[in-house]
Amino acid sequence: EVQLVESGGTLVKPGGSLRLSCAASGLIFSNAWMNWVRQAPGKGLEWVARIKSKTDGGTTDYGTPVKGRITISRDDSKNTVYLQMNSLKTEDTAVYYCARSSYGDYGESAFDIWGQGTVVTVSS
Amino acid sequence: SYELTQPPSVSVSPGQTARITCSGDGLPKEFAYWYQQKPGQAPILIIYKDTKRPSGIPERFSGSSSGTIVTLTISGVRPEDEADYYCQSSDTTNTYRGIFGGGTKLTVL
């Protein structure tokens, strides 16, 4: 069974830092392009970041609201993708999902597998 | 860059047809995708590349595209279809940027 499991969400003060993890199983992780998508309380989905596979260059891309404060990375030996978040703001409060980019007939722009999310609360 | 616009809410009675639109200037160039999200759950991909349905998704879900508007149609709506629906596309004008519409709450009366 394909599974993504996020962890690392917690309560953090404004200006603080946090690293989220997403562990994958049941898929060839090294080939996967991985994303983080967040959802603020009562709000819609917002794409945060993407990292390609190393064989496709390992390129990273970021959404405008988080650019410069967030870094996505991966450790293929651990089947894990990370999201390092710095200079956190109250508006970063959200459920953070990791999601795999689709491939093949689905194209590369959909998110076909999702984790259950981890909650980040930024508050003093 | 561009945005995707959805109606905040759509209401239908069971057995009727629900149509949820998503508009965006980039949609003629990029495919659209649709997700269903129920409370407390992660989103599920229900339509990809404008019109295609992943395996396991009921046939009552369909997608269409015309110019700058894509539409999710749910035929013979069931009570369990009550959920939030999001369209999604991408902007590759400069670097990659994933884009979601604001979401539409489908209420089954």
Interface residues (C-beta under 8 A of the other chain):
Chain A: N35 V37 G44 L45 E46 W47 R50 D61 G63 T64 Y97 S102 D105 Y106 G107 S109 A110 F111 D112 W114 G115 Q116 G117
Chain B: E30 F31 Y33 Y35 Q37 Q41 A42 P43 I44 L45 Y48 K49 K52 P54 D84 Y86 Q88 S89 S90 T95 Y96 R97 G98 I99 F100 G101 G102 G103
